Amino acid sequence: MRVIVIATALCFLFWACSKEKFPRVKYEVTSSSSANIAYTMTTGTVSYETVSGSWSKSFRHSQGSNVFLSATHTGLGSTTISIYVNKELLWTQSSNIPGETIQILEVLP
């Protein structure tokens, strides 16, 4: 019984520490028409997509790493990009000018 309690406590401590070192990152794009987006996740490779309406991606990434999200607004209305870290909004940009590119390139705290 004692071993189970100690093992459970160690697992909890490891899980809590790993969450601090690898915060949850969420990229979010909202467009009233459409947008061409580019983003990186853990590998640093840039991915490209065309989105309309709402789009999001979540992943864990290490503290001190770069996060990158950009969007080129391609229609009428507006496009907003946001990056959340552990459910807290840290960065956001918006555009309502067709053809304008907005971007966020930051270091995870």
PESULWO-V369545 format. One record per residue. N is the residue number from 1. PHI is phi in degrees with one decimal (* if undefined). Layout:
{{N & PHI} {N & PHI}}
//
This chain:
{{1 & *} {2 & -62.7} {3 & -63.9} {4 & -64.3} {5 & -63.2} {6 & -65.5} {7 & -63.1} {8 & -63.7} {9 & -63.7} {10 & -65.1} {11 & -61.2} {12 & -62.4} {13 & -63.3} {14 & -63.3} {15 & -62.5} {16 & -65.2} {17 & -66.2} {18 & -67.7} {19 & -66.0} {20 & -68.7} {21 & -75.8} {22 & -127.5} {23 & -65.5} {24 & -78.7} {25 & -110.6} {26 & -129.1} {27 & -93.1} {28 & -138.2} {29 & -127.3} {30 & -126.8} {31 & -133.2} {32 & -77.0} {33 & -130.7} {34 & -147.4} {35 & -151.9} {36 & -95.9} {37 & -115.8} {38 & -136.8} {39 & -158.1} {40 & -119.9} {41 & -122.1} {42 & -77.0} {43 & -87.1} {44 & 87.8} {45 & -72.2} {46 & -83.7} {47 & -107.8} {48 & -126.0} {49 & -149.8} {50 & -109.2} {51 & -128.1} {52 & -141.5} {53 & 78.8} {54 & -110.2} {55 & -147.7} {56 & -154.8} {57 & -139.7} {58 & -125.2} {59 & -164.6} {60 & -100.7} {61 & -145.0} {62 & -77.6} {63 & -58.7} {64 & 85.2} {65 & -84.7} {66 & -82.7} {67 & -121.0} {68 & -142.4} {69 & -146.1} {70 & -139.5} {71 & -147.5} {72 & -106.6} {73 & -71.8} {74 & -113.7} {75 & -138.0} {76 & -85.8} {77 & 88.1} {78 & -141.6} {79 & -131.2} {80 & -127.5} {81 & -116.1} {82 & -144.7} {83 & -125.6} {84 & -107.5} {85 & -125.3} {86 & 49.8} {87 & 70.6} {88 & -103.6} {89 & -69.3} {90 & -106.7} {91 & -142.5} {92 & -152.5} {93 & -142.2} {94 & -137.9} {95 & -148.4} {96 & -125.4} {97 & -102.7} {98 & -56.0} {99 & 88.3} {100 & -76.6} {101 & -103.6} {102 & -116.1} {103 & -151.7} {104 & -129.3} {105 & -131.3} {106 & -138.8} {107 & -107.8} {108 & -65.6} {109 & -70.6}}
//
